[in-house]
Amino acid sequence: MARDRDIPPTTLDELRRDLGRLKMHAIAAGLDEALDQAATLEQGYVTFFAGLVAKQVLAQTESAAQSRLKLAGFPTTKTFDTFDWTFQANLNIQLVKDLMNLHFIRQGRPVLVLGRPGTGKTHMSIAYGILAVHAGYTVRHFAVTKLLAELYAGLADNTVERMVSRLSRVDLLILDDLRQVTPKPEYAGLLFEVIDARHGRKSTMLSSNLSVNAWGKALGNSTVTPSLVDRLMERAHVINIKRGRSYRTDGPEAPPEHERPAGLQPEGEEGA
């Protein structure tokens, strides 16, 4: 009996080997099934080949989307499929849904999402980001406090310019939760560098529970902040959840109303 190594490879064996070398693993994995289907349905050559190529394209598209999803750095997964459209009575639902076609990314326009804590700003921001990833766009997500800390640290080793350059090329930059922090005079200038590098070219989405006129105090520099706001407001879409309820304290998973502590509702309308 001839030993296995003496058996010459068939054309099919060579095809599988070559597909592996070309990293067309999806075609290789589906080859036997496709051959059986072609024989059963008496498919033509073009139909058979097109079906195999479609498998490879789908696999590579899904792989690329997973890579972009990982690179985006989302803290959790949120989609519009799980968004409660009825919870916020004052939400401009038409605008939110219109933006789901992602035309603002193609146009390089900013999006501001304003409202009290717990009103769904982070959920919406991540949901837009995930839509963008699956549409083929590059996305990065940062909590504003984390980005400011990284940029500030970059002052010590002269890496700010490199970081800003890298962020300037991202299709959609999501800056989540601009809020009151321990301010540093450099914060506003660093954030301005990022926004200015993207201005008019790439889309930036920023969410905040503060009114825009409070950003200067929050960032620790009221002189630079107007220029920052000016760039963010130009051609911007604004989702302003006025008098919004907190999903955390008023939502279906919140404690019953009679068990909630007093003083949960802040005075005024920070997001107005």
C-alpha positions as CSV (number, residue, x, y, z in Angstrom):
1,M,0.0,0.0,0.0
2,A,1.4,3.4,-0.9
3,R,2.2,5.6,2.0
4,D,0.3,8.9,2.4
5,R,3.2,11.0,1.4
6,D,3.5,9.2,-1.9
7,I,-0.1,10.1,-2.9
8,P,0.1,13.2,-5.1
9,P,-2.1,16.1,-4.1
10,T,-5.3,16.6,-6.1
11,T,-6.3,19.8,-7.7
12,L,-8.7,20.4,-4.8
13,D,-5.9,19.9,-2.3
14,E,-3.7,22.4,-4.1
15,L,-6.7,24.8,-4.3
16,R,-7.2,24.6,-0.5
17,R,-3.5,25.1,0.1
18,D,-3.4,28.2,-2.2
19,L,-6.5,29.6,-0.5
20,G,-4.7,29.3,2.8
21,R,-1.7,31.1,1.5
22,L,-3.9,33.9,0.2
23,K,-5.7,34.0,3.6
24,M,-9.0,33.3,1.9
25,H,-10.1,31.2,4.8
26,A,-13.8,31.8,4.4
27,I,-13.7,30.4,0.9
28,A,-11.6,27.4,2.0
29,A,-14.0,26.6,4.8
30,G,-17.0,26.8,2.6
31,L,-15.6,25.1,-0.5
32,D,-16.9,21.6,0.0
33,E,-20.5,22.9,0.8
34,A,-20.3,25.2,-2.2
35,L,-19.2,22.4,-4.5
36,D,-22.0,20.1,-3.3
37,Q,-24.6,23.0,-3.8
38,A,-23.2,23.7,-7.2
39,A,-23.6,20.1,-8.3
40,T,-27.1,19.8,-6.8
41,L,-28.4,23.1,-8.3
42,E,-26.3,22.8,-11.5
43,Q,-24.9,26.2,-11.0
44,G,-22.9,28.0,-13.7
45,Y,-19.3,28.9,-13.2
46,V,-20.0,32.6,-12.5
47,T,-22.8,31.9,-10.0
48,F,-20.6,29.4,-8.2
49,F,-17.6,31.7,-8.1
50,A,-19.7,34.7,-7.0
51,G,-21.1,32.8,-4.1
52,L,-17.6,31.9,-2.8
53,V,-16.3,35.4,-3.2
54,A,-19.4,36.8,-1.3
55,K,-18.5,34.5,1.6
56,Q,-15.0,35.9,1.7
57,V,-16.2,39.5,1.5
58,L,-18.7,39.0,4.3
59,A,-16.1,37.4,6.5
60,Q,-13.5,40.1,5.9
61,T,-16.2,42.8,6.4
62,E,-17.2,41.3,9.7
63,S,-13.5,40.9,10.8
64,A,-12.8,44.5,9.9
65,A,-15.8,45.7,11.8
66,Q,-14.7,43.8,14.9
67,S,-11.3,45.3,14.7
68,R,-12.8,48.8,14.4
69,L,-15.1,48.0,17.3
70,K,-12.2,47.0,19.5
71,L,-10.2,50.1,18.5
72,A,-13.1,52.4,19.3
73,G,-12.8,51.7,23.1
74,F,-16.4,51.7,24.0
75,P,-16.8,51.1,27.8
76,T,-20.0,49.0,27.1
77,T,-22.3,48.0,24.3
78,K,-25.3,50.2,23.7
79,T,-27.5,50.3,20.6
80,F,-30.7,52.0,19.5
81,D,-32.5,48.7,19.6
82,T,-32.4,48.9,23.4
83,F,-33.0,52.7,23.6
84,D,-36.3,53.7,25.4
85,W,-37.8,56.1,23.0
86,T,-40.7,56.9,25.3
87,F,-38.8,57.8,28.5
88,Q,-37.8,61.4,27.7
89,A,-40.9,63.4,26.8
90,N,-38.8,66.4,25.6
91,L,-36.4,64.4,23.4
92,N,-36.3,65.5,19.8
93,I,-36.9,61.9,18.5
94,Q,-37.0,63.0,14.9
95,L,-33.5,64.6,15.1
96,V,-32.1,61.6,16.9
97,K,-33.4,59.2,14.2
98,D,-32.4,61.5,11.4
99,L,-28.8,61.4,12.7
100,M,-28.8,57.6,12.6
101,N,-28.2,57.8,8.9
102,L,-24.7,59.2,9.8
103,H,-24.8,62.0,7.3
104,F,-23.1,64.2,10.0
105,I,-20.0,62.0,9.8
106,R,-19.8,62.3,6.0
107,Q,-20.2,66.1,6.3
108,G,-17.7,66.4,9.2
109,R,-20.3,68.1,11.4
110,P,-20.2,68.2,15.3
111,V,-23.0,66.8,17.4
112,L,-23.6,68.1,20.9
113,V,-25.7,66.0,23.3
114,L,-26.8,68.0,26.4
115,G,-28.8,67.0,29.4
116,R,-28.9,66.1,33.0
117,P,-27.0,63.0,34.3
118,G,-28.8,59.8,33.5
119,T,-30.9,61.2,30.6
120,G,-29.4,58.8,28.0
121,K,-26.5,60.8,26.6
122,T,-23.9,58.1,26.9
123,H,-26.3,55.5,25.5
124,M,-27.0,57.6,22.4
125,S,-23.3,58.5,21.9
126,I,-22.2,54.8,22.0
127,A,-25.2,53.7,19.8
128,Y,-24.1,56.3,17.1
129,G,-20.6,55.0,17.5
130,I,-21.5,51.4,16.9
131,L,-23.6,52.3,13.9
132,A,-20.6,54.2,12.5
133,V,-18.3,51.2,13.1
134,H,-20.6,48.9,11.2
135,A,-20.9,51.5,8.4
136,G,-17.1,51.3,7.9
137,Y,-16.0,54.5,9.8
138,T,-13.2,54.7,12.3
139,V,-14.4,55.7,15.8
140,R,-12.7,56.5,19.1
141,H,-14.6,56.9,22.3
142,F,-13.2,58.8,25.4
143,A,-14.5,59.9,28.6
144,V,-13.6,63.6,28.6
145,T,-11.8,63.3,31.9
146,K,-9.7,60.4,30.6
147,L,-8.7,62.2,27.4
148,L,-7.8,65.4,29.3
149,A,-5.6,63.3,31.7
150,E,-3.9,61.6,28.8
151,L,-3.3,64.9,27.0
152,Y,-2.0,66.6,30.2
153,A,0.4,63.7,30.8
154,G,1.6,64.2,27.2
155,L,2.9,67.6,28.1
156,A,5.6,66.0,30.2
157,D,7.0,63.8,27.4
158,N,6.1,66.0,24.4
159,T,3.6,63.5,22.9
160,V,0.6,65.9,22.7
161,E,1.2,66.8,19.1
162,R,1.4,63.1,18.2
163,M,-1.8,62.3,20.1
164,V,-3.7,65.3,18.5
165,S,-2.5,64.2,15.0
166,R,-3.7,60.7,15.6
167,L,-7.1,61.9,16.8
168,S,-7.5,64.3,14.0
169,R,-7.7,61.4,11.5
170,V,-10.5,59.5,13.2
171,D,-13.9,59.7,11.3
172,L,-15.9,60.1,14.5
173,L,-14.5,61.1,17.9
174,I,-16.9,60.7,20.8
175,L,-16.1,62.7,23.9
176,D,-18.4,61.6,26.6
177,D,-19.5,63.5,29.7
178,L,-17.9,66.9,29.9
179,R,-18.6,67.7,33.5
180,Q,-17.2,69.6,36.5
181,V,-13.8,68.2,37.3
182,T,-10.8,69.5,39.3
183,P,-9.8,72.1,36.7
184,K,-6.4,72.8,35.3
185,P,-5.6,75.9,33.2
186,E,-4.1,73.7,30.5
187,Y,-7.3,71.5,30.0
188,A,-9.2,74.0,27.8
189,G,-6.2,74.6,25.6
190,L,-5.5,70.9,25.1
191,L,-9.1,70.1,24.3
192,F,-9.1,73.1,21.9
193,E,-6.1,71.6,20.0
194,V,-8.1,68.4,19.4
195,I,-11.2,70.1,18.3
196,D,-9.4,72.6,16.2
197,A,-7.4,69.9,14.4
198,R,-10.7,68.2,13.5
199,H,-12.8,71.4,12.8
200,G,-14.5,71.3,9.4
201,R,-13.1,67.9,8.4
202,K,-14.1,65.3,10.9
203,S,-17.1,64.8,13.1
204,T,-16.9,65.2,16.9
205,M,-19.7,64.2,19.2
206,L,-19.6,65.7,22.7
207,S,-22.0,65.1,25.6
208,S,-22.3,67.2,28.7
209,N,-24.5,67.6,31.7
210,L,-23.4,71.3,31.9
211,S,-24.8,74.3,30.1
212,V,-22.3,75.5,27.5
213,N,-21.6,78.7,29.4
214,A,-20.3,76.6,32.3
215,W,-17.7,74.8,30.3
216,G,-15.0,77.5,30.9
217,K,-15.3,77.1,34.7
218,A,-15.3,73.3,34.4
219,L,-12.2,73.3,32.3
220,G,-10.4,75.9,34.3
221,N,-9.9,78.5,31.6
222,S,-12.6,80.8,30.5
223,T,-10.4,82.6,28.0
224,V,-9.8,79.7,25.7
225,T,-13.2,78.1,26.1
226,P,-15.2,80.5,23.8
227,S,-12.9,79.5,20.9
228,L,-13.5,75.9,21.7
229,V,-17.3,76.4,21.8
230,D,-17.2,78.4,18.6
231,R,-15.7,75.5,16.7
232,L,-18.0,73.0,18.2
233,M,-21.1,75.0,17.5
234,E,-20.4,75.7,13.8
235,R,-22.8,73.6,11.7
236,A,-23.5,71.5,14.8
237,H,-26.5,69.3,15.5
238,V,-27.7,69.8,19.1
239,I,-29.7,67.1,20.9
240,N,-30.8,69.1,24.0
241,I,-32.8,67.0,26.5
242,K,-34.5,69.8,28.4
243,R,-36.0,69.0,31.7
244,G,-35.0,65.3,31.2
245,R,-35.5,62.6,33.7
246,S,-32.7,60.4,35.0
247,Y,-33.1,56.9,33.8
248,R,-31.1,55.7,36.8
249,T,-33.3,57.3,39.4
250,D,-36.7,57.3,37.5
251,G,-36.3,54.4,35.1
252,P,-37.9,50.9,35.4
253,E,-34.9,49.5,37.3
254,A,-34.8,52.4,39.8
255,P,-36.0,51.8,43.4
256,P,-39.7,52.4,44.0
257,E,-40.6,56.0,44.4
258,H,-41.5,55.7,48.1
259,E,-38.0,54.2,48.8
260,R,-36.0,56.9,47.0
261,P,-34.1,59.4,49.2
262,A,-35.1,63.0,49.1
263,G,-33.1,65.5,47.1
264,L,-32.5,63.4,44.0
265,Q,-33.9,66.1,41.7
266,P,-31.3,68.9,41.2
267,E,-32.5,72.4,41.0
268,G,-32.5,74.1,37.7
269,E,-31.9,72.6,34.3
270,E,-28.2,72.0,33.9
271,G,-28.6,70.6,30.4
272,A,-30.8,73.5,29.1
